[in-house]
Amino acid sequence: MINGQILKQAIISGANNICSQKAKINDLNIFPVPDGDTGTNMSMTIMAAVKELEKLDTDDAGVVAKKTASAMLRGARGNSGVITSLFFRGFSSGLEGKTEASGKDLANALKLGVDAAYKAVMKPTEGTMLTVGRMAAEAAVEAAADTDDAVEIWEVVCEEAQRALDLTPTMLPVLKKAGVVDAGGKGILVIFEGMLSVIRDGVMVEATEVADDEEGEEDAFRSAAAEFDDDITFTYCTEFIVGRDPEIATEPNELRLFLETIGDCVVVVDDEEIIKVHVHTEQPGDALKKGLEFGSLLTVKVENMKEQHKQAKADNEKRAPKKKKLSVAEPTEQYGFVAVAAGDGVTELFSQLGCSQVVSGGQSMNPSTDDIYAAVMATPAKTVFVLPNNKNIIMAAEQTQAIVEDREVVIVPTRTIPQGMSAMLVFDPDADADTNKNNMLDAASAVSTGQVTYAARDSEFGMKKIKEGEIIALENGKLTVTDKSIEKALYKLAKNMITKDKSFVTLISGEDVSEEDAQHAYELLNDKFGDDVDITFVSGGQPIYYYILSVE
C-alpha cells in the first residue's frame, strides 16, 4: 500500500528524474523548427506540483493526488505538459477519499488519466506519449486482476511503458526515419521510473542535470567545484592544468591544502601526467605560483566572477519578459479578449485590436495554464475569448475553462499570429458568443501564414538534409523553403503564397532583423507583388521568426 508520504516522494522523484534528463528528451525532437521542447515543458509542468508538495505534510494519498493534479493543471506548458497533467489528474480522481493506495488503485488511477488525455486531444496520434501511457495503464489493469501489490503494479507500468516506447518508431514513420523514439513517451517513462525508485526501493532520484557526452568531464569538474551565482565570496575563478614533472615527488594534496588557505570551492584532480585545479580566490597569482612547484602550466583561465555575475544578471533582466502582476477584475463588460504573443510590436497590435491582456509567449516560450488563467481573470468581461496563436499553447489555454468560475471562457484555437489578428478583425460586439467564435474560426482558417526562421537542429526534409542554423521557411506549418539567406528565403516563401486570388499581405519583422533589412525586404516584396496585392509592414519584434507573413 502507498500512503501519502510515499506518493509525495514518488512524484517528486519522478519530477527530479525528468529534470535530470530533459536535455536528452529535448534532443529527441525531430523537427528542425525551434519549439517549446518536450522535456522542458514536461519538467516545468511537474515541477509546479513539486513546489506545492514540498509545503504539504500529510499521510493521505488522496490529498497528495489532489494537490498534485491541481498544481500540474495550473503549471501545464505545451501539449506534452498538458497531457502529463491529465495523466496525473487520473490520480486525483482514482485516489479521491483514499488514505492509502493499493496496486489496483494505482492501475485504475492511471487508466482514468489516460482516458482523460485521449478525450482532450482532438485527433489522438498513436506512437506518441498517449500510446505509452495507454499501454502502460492497460497492462497495469490486467496485472491488477492477479495482484494488489503496489510495487508489482508499478513495475508493470514501467516495463510496459518501455515496451510501448520502443514500438513508437514502428507507429510513426518520421520517428523511424530519424532513428529516435517519441520524446513525450520517453518523458513519461522517465517520470514513471523516478516514481518506481521510491515505490519499490524507497530511494528518491536526485535532481541533477545530466551533462552532454562531449562536455561531461568538464561539466562534472565544474559541478564538483560547486560554482554558484548568488553568494560570491571570492572574486576570481581560477582554473589551470599543470603538466606534472616526474622529478617532483610532492603530492598534489599539498597543493590542495595550500589553495584552501587562500580561497574556497577547491577541486584538485590528478593522474600520472596532469593536475587539474579549480579555486575561487583573491590571489590567482599565488595559486598559479604554487602550481608551478609541481610542473609546467599547460592551460590557465582566470575570470572575474563578480563582473560575470553582474553582467549575466543585467543580460537576464534585459532578455526576460517583464511579467506584470495582474489583479482580478470584476466582469463588468460583456466581452473581453486575451491573446498570447511575443514582441513589442505584435503585442501592441493585439492591444490595438481590442485585447485587454496579452500573455507573453509563443514558439519556444509556452506560457502555463496559470499564466493564461491570470490574464483571463484580469479581463473585466463576462465572456473572455482566448486566442493562443500557437498550436502548442491551445491545450494549455483549454485547461483554463476548468478553473475559471465567475466568467465564461471561449477558446478560439488560433495556431499563428496572423490567424489571431484575422479572428480579432471580424469580431461583432452585437453577436452572441457562439456566432462570434464561428466567425472568428472562419476568418482564421482563411488566412495563410508564412514564417521564416532557422533550423534548431539537424534534420531531413524530403530528400534534403537540413543543417542546424540553416534558414528555413514554413507555409502554414509545413517546411517549404531552405536557403542560406533570410531575404531569399522570404522571397521564395512569398512567391509560393501570393497567388492571384490573394488581396492582402502583412509582413511582420522580428527582433533579430535590423530596421534597414526589414525595410529592404518590404521594398522587395512591394516591387515584386505590389501591383497585385496590398502589402502592409509591421515591426513586430517577435523572437524566433525573422519574418511572419500573413496572406489572405
N, C-alpha and C positions, 0 to 999 in steps of 0.2 A: 504494500500500500504506500501511496505517496501523499505525504502531508503538505501543508502549505509551505513550510520552510524548505523542504526538498524541491518542490515545484519551483519556488522562487529562485533557489540556487541553480536549478537546471536551466531555467530561462536565461539567467544572467550568464551562465556558462555558454549557452548557445549563442548569445549575443557576442561574448568575447571571442568565440571561435570564428564567427564570420568577420568580425572586425580585424582579426589577425590575418584572415585570408582574402580580404576584399579586393586587394590589388590583383591577385591571381584570378579571382572571379571576374573582375573587370576585363582582364586580358582575354577572356573567352568571348567577349563581344566580337561578332564577325563583320559588322558593317562599318565602313570607313567614316561615316558621319559622326562628328563629335556629339556625344549624348550624355544624359544623366546616367552614369554607369551603374549596372545592375548591382554589383557588390556594394557600392557606396550607398545606393538607395535602400537596399535591404538592411544594411548595417545601421544606417541612421534611423530607419523605422523601428527596429527592435531596440535600439539604444534609448529611444524615447520611453520605452517600458522600463528599462533598467533604472533610469533616473527616478521613476516613481516607486519601483520595487525596493530600492535601497532605503526609502523612507518608511517602508511598510514592515511591521513586526507582528506577524500572525502565523498560526499553525493551520489556518483554514485554507484548504486548497481552492475552494470556490471563490473566496475573497481575492486570493492571489491571481486566479484566472481572470476575474472580472477587472481587476486593476490593470492587468497586462493588456487585455483587449481594448479597454478604454484609452490607454496611453498610446497604443500602437495605431489605433484608429486616427487619433489626432496627429500622430507623428508620421503617418504614412507618406512616403515620397515616391513618385513614379509608379508605373503599373506594377513592377515587381514588388515594391514596398506595400502597395495596397493589397495585392494577393497574399503576401506574407501576413499582413494584419488580419485578413479574412480567415486564414488557416487558424490563427490563434483566437479569433472570435469564437470558433467552434469550442475551444476550451472553456470559454465563459458560459456558453450555452450548456455544454455537456457536463460541466462540473458545478453548475449552479446548485447551491444548497448542500454541497458535499464537503465535509471537513477533510476527508481523505479520498484519494482516487485509486481505484483498482486498475488492473490491466484492461478490463473490459471498458471501464470509464474512459481511459485514455484513448482506446481504439474508437469508441463512439464519438468522443470529442473531436478527434482528428477528422473523422468522416463528416461530421457536421460542418467543420471548417472548410473542407474540400468542396462539399456541396454548395456552400455559400459562395465560394470563389468561382465555381463554374457558372453559377447564376449571374454573378456580377459581370462576367466577361461576355460581351455581345456575341462574339464568334470564337469560342474556345479552340485553341490550336493544340493538337496533340504533338508531343515531342518537346514540350516546354515544362516549366515548373508545375503546371497544372497536372500533367501526366505523372510526374514524380510524386506529387502529393496524393493523387488519386490511387495509384498503385500501392503506395505505402499504406494508405488508410484501408484499402480493400484487404490487403494481406493481414493487417492488424485485426480487423473484424473477424476474418476467417480463423486466425490463431486464437482469438478470444473465445471461440467455441470450445476449445480444449484446455485453456489455461486462463487464470485470472491474475497471474503474476505480472506485475507492472514491468519488472526488468525484462522478462521474456518477451512481452509485447513490444517494448520499445526497441529491443534488439531486432525484432522482426521488422519494425518500421524502418530502421536504418539499413538493414540488409536489402529490403525490397526497394527502398529509395535509391540505393546504389545500383541495383539491377536496372531499375527504370531509367536512371541517368545514363547508364551505359547504352541503353536502347535508343536514346533520343536522336543520335545521328541516323538511325535507320528510319526514323519517322519524318525527319526534316532534312531533305537533300542538301540544303545550304550548310547545315552543320557537318554533314558527311564530307562535302566538298572542302570545307575549311579544316577538317580533321579535328573538330572540337565537340564537346558535349554542350548542352544548353546551360547558359550562365545562371539563369534563375533556378534551374533544377539543381545545379551544383550548390548554389547558395542555401537552398532549403535543406539539402543533405547535410551541409556543414553545420547548420543550426541544430538539426536533429542529433548529429553526432556529439555536439557540445553538450546537449541535454543528457545524452546517454552516459557521458562521462560521470555525471553526478548521480543519475538514477541507478546505475549499475555499480560504479566504483567509489562513489562519494567524493570524487575529485573534480574541482572546478577548473575548467580551462582558463588559463591566464590570457589577458588581452594584450598581446604583443604583436606588432605588425611584422609580418614575415618579409625579410629583405629579398629583393630580386637576386637571382643567382649571380649575376655579373658583379653586383655590389655587396654581396652578402658578407664577405670578410670585412670590408671597410665599415659597413653599417653596424656589424656586430661589435667591432672595435669601438666605434663611437658610442654605441649604446652602453657598452661596458664602462665607458668613461663617464656616463651619467651626465651628458650635456643637457643643459636646460636654459630657458629663456628668462624666466621671471625673477630669479634670485641670483644675480651675478656678483659673487664676492670679489673675484679677481678679474683683471681687465683682459689679459692676453691668453688666448687659447694657443698653446704651443705644441706642435707635433713635429717629430723628427724621427728619422731612421738612422741608426748607427751601423755601419759595416764593422763587425767585430774583428779586432786584431787578435789573432791566435796566440800572440806572445803575451797578451794581457790576461792574467788569470783571475782578475777581480770579478766577483759575482754580480750580475745585474741587480740583485736585491739591494746592494749598496746604493745604486743609482736611485732606486725606488724610495729608499729611506731618506735620501737627500731631498728628492723632489717633494716629499711630504712635508718637509720643513719650510718650503717656500711657496707652497700652493695646495690646491685640492684637485679632486677628480683625476687622481693619478692612476695611470694604467701603464704598465711596463710588460711587454710581451717579447719573449726572446726564443731563438733557436740557435743552432750552431753557427749561423752566418750573420744574423742581424739582431738588433734590439729595436723594437718599435715602441715609441714613447708618446704619451699624451699627458699634458698637465695644464691646469689653469693657474696662472701666476702673475705677479707684478714684475718678476725679474726673468724674462725669457732668455736674456744673455747668460745668466748664471746657469740656467738649465742646459743650454747648449754647451757651455764651457765644461760642465760636469760630464755631459755626454761624450765629449772629446777624449775623456780619460779612458774610454772603453774602445775607441776605434775612430774611424773617419765618418763624418756626416755625409750620408748619401742623399737625403732629402730633408728640407726644412720648410715648415709653414707656421707663420705667426700671424694671428688675426686678433683684432681689437673687438672683443665680444660686445662691449657696451655700445660701441658705434654701430655694430651689426644689428644689435637688438633694437636700437633707436631707429635705424633705417628700415628694418623689417616691420616694425610697428607702424611707421609712417606709411609704408607701402601697403600694408594690410588695411589700414584705415582708408587709404585712397581707393583701393580696389573693392573693399567690402560694400555691398549695397547698404545704404543708410536706412535702417528699419525704424520707422516712426511708431511710437506706441499708440495703438488705436483704442479709442474709447467706444463703448457700446452706445449706439444712437437709437433713440426712440423711433419706431417705424411710423412716421407721420405722413410720408408721401406714398403714393400708390405704387410707383415703380422706381427701381434703382438698379445700378449696374456695377459689376466687379469684373475686371479684366486682368489677365496675367500677361505681363510684358516686361521686356528689359530694354534699357536705353532711354536716355532723357527725352529724345525726340519722339520715340514711339509712345512713351508714357504720356507725354504732353498731348499727343494726337488722340489717344483714347480719352483723356480728360476733356478735351475739346468736344469729342463726340458724345459726352454725357456720362462717362464713368466716374462715379464719386470716389471709387477706390481702385487703384491699380497695384496689384501684388507683384513685387519684383521677382521675376523668374522666367524660365523658358528653357531652351535647349541647354543641357548640362547643368541647369540650375533649377531643379524641380522643387517648387515650394511644397510644404507639407499640407496635409488637410487642415491642420490647426491654423496655418498662415491664411488659408482661404477663408476658413471659418471666422477668423478675427476681422477680415475685410468685410464679410457679409454682415456681421453684427455691427460694424461701424457705418454701414449704409442705412440711412434713415428712410427705409421703404418697407412696405408690407409684402411686396413681391420683389425679390432680388434676382436678376438674371446674371449668371456667371459664365464668362467666356474664357475657357482655359487656354486657347490659342496654341496648343501643343498636344499631340496625341498621347504623350507620356504623362500628361497632367490631368487628363479627363477623369480618370478613375479616382484620383485624389479629390478632385472637385466634387464628384458624385457622392463621396462619403459625407460631405457636409450636410446633405439632406437628412441624414440620420441623427444629427446632433443639434440642428437649429430647430428651436421650438416656437418662437414667437413671430416668425415670418415665413413666407413661402420661398423656397429656393428653386429656381428653374435653371438647369444646366443646358446651355447651348453648346454642344460638343464641337466647337471650332478647333481645327488642328493647326492653323497657321495664323500669323498676324494679319495678312490680307483677308482671310475669312472672317476674322473678328471685326475688322474695320467694315467690311461689307454688311455684316449682320447688324452692326450698330446703325448703319445709314438707313436701313429700311424699317426701323422701329416706329410703330404708330402708337402714340400715347392714348388714343381713343379706342384702340382694340383691346381685347382681353388677352390674358397671358398665353393661352394655348395658340390663339391666332398669331400672336407676335412670335412665339417660338417657331412655329411652322414657317412663317415668312422669313425669319432670320436664318433658319436652316436652308431654305431655298436660295437665299442670297449668298450664303457661304458656299454652297455647292456650285454656284455659277461662276465663282472666281477661281482662276488658276494661279498657283503660287510657284514662283521660281526662287531658288536660293543658291547663292554662290558661297562656298566655304572651302575648307581644306580637309584632306584625309587625315583623320586622327590616328590611323593605324594602317599597316599594310593589309591589302585585301585583294579581291579579284572580282571584276565586273565583266560578265560575259566571258570573253576570251582574253580580256585585257587585265593585266596585273597593275594594281594601283599602289603606289609607294606613299608611305607616311609623309605628309607635308605637301603633296601634290594638290593642285586646285581642282575642285570638283563642283559640278552644278547639278541641282536636282529640280525636276519638274514634277510638282505635286507628289513629292516624296520619293520619286524614282530617279536614280542617278542616270543622267543622260549625257553629260559632258565631262571630259577631263582635259586639263591643259596646264601649262606651266605659268600662264599669265592670267591674272584676275580679270582684266578687262576683256581679253579674248574669250575667256570662259563666259563672261556676262553677255557678250555679243552673240556667241553661239546659242546660248540659252534663249535670249530674246528672239533670235531668228526662228527657233523652234516653236516658240509660244505665241508670237504675234502673227496671227493669221487674219484672213480677210474679214472674218466675222467678229473681230475684236474692235472695241472702240476706245477703251480707256486703259492706260498703263500708268502705274505708280512705281517709281524707283526709290527704294529706301536704302541709304548708305549706312554702313556700320561704323563702330568706333575705331576700327583699325584702318579706315580709309581716310586719307587726307582730304581736306576741302578742295584742293586743286584736282586731285584724282577723281573725286566724286563729280565735280563739275565737268571734267573732261568726259567721263562716262555718260553723263546726262546728254552732253552735246553730241556724242557719238550716236546714241540711240535716237536722238531727235533728228539728226541728219539722215539716218538710215530709214527710220519708220515714222517720222513726224508728220508726213503728208497723209498717212492713213489712220493714225490714232492720235489721241490727245495724251501727251506724256507729262506727268507731274513728278517733281523731285522733292523728296523729304530727307532731311538729315536726321536719321533715326538714332544713331549712336548705339545700336544693338551690338552685343558681343557675338562671337562665333561666326556670324554671317557677314561677309564683306558687303554683300548686296542682297536685298529681298526685292523680288519683282512681283507686282500684282497686275494681273492681266484679266480684263473682263470686257 
